[in-house]
Amino acid sequence: MGPGSLASLPVRLCAAALQQLYAVLCHCIDVVAATAFWGTILLPLAIVWTLLTGLAAAEPPLLVALLGLNVVCILVGQRHHPAE
């Protein structure tokens, strides 16, 4: 170990920590995208159920919230590819 390598130790530790943080963030984004993807598939079933049971007529904000959540899931879940 030369004299210059001791000074660069904090820089290397910081770079390694940033790489790990980046990997964790990428994994979290993948999990959110996968959840949104499957939400896009399952939410229409909940919407149809609220329509068939009359819950949508009794609680219109619930129907609007489900439709809005479905749109958000469509947008966020676009990047997920389940075959990967």
N, C-alpha and C positions, 0 to 999 in steps of 0.2 A: 504494500500500500504506500503510495507516494504521498507527499505533502498535499498535492492538489486534490487527491481523491477524498480526503477527509472533509474538505470544504464543500465538495459537491454532494455529500451524503444527504443533507436536508433537501436538496433539489431532487435527488433520485427518490427519496421517500415521498415527497410531495407529488411527484409524477406518478408513482405507483399508487398512491392513495386516490389521485384523480382518475386513473384508469379503472380502479375498482368502483369508484363512485359512478363513473360512466356506465360500467357494466350493470350495476344495480339499477340505475335509472332506465337503461334500455330494457331490462327484464320487466320492470314495473310498467313501462309503456306497452310492452307486449301483452302483459296480463290484462291491462285495461282494454286494449284492443280486442283481445279474445273474448272478454266478458261482454263487451259491446256487440261483437259479432253474434254471439249466441243470444244476447238480448234482442237483437233484431229479428231473430228467428222465433223466439218465444213470446215476445210482447204482442204480436198480432193475435195470438190465442187468447191472451188476457183481454184484449180489446173486444174480440168477438164474444167472449164470455160475458163481459159487461153489457154488451148490446142485447144478447139473448136473455139475460136474466132481468133486464129492466133497470139495472143499476146505473146505466148511463143516463137514463131519463131522470132518475132520482138524484144523481150526483154528477151533473155535467162537468164540474171542474176535474173530477177523476178521469173522465174520458179525455178531456183536453190534456191533462198531465200525462196520461199514457201515450197519447199521440205525439206529444212533444218529446217525451223520453224516447219513443221509437225513432223519431227523426235524429235525435242526438246519437243514438246507438248506430244508426245507419252511417252517419258521418264519421264517427270515431272508429267503428268496426271495419271500415273499408280496407285498412292496411293489413288485416289479419287474413292469413291463408291457412286453413286447418290442415292441409296436406303436408305442411312443413314440419 
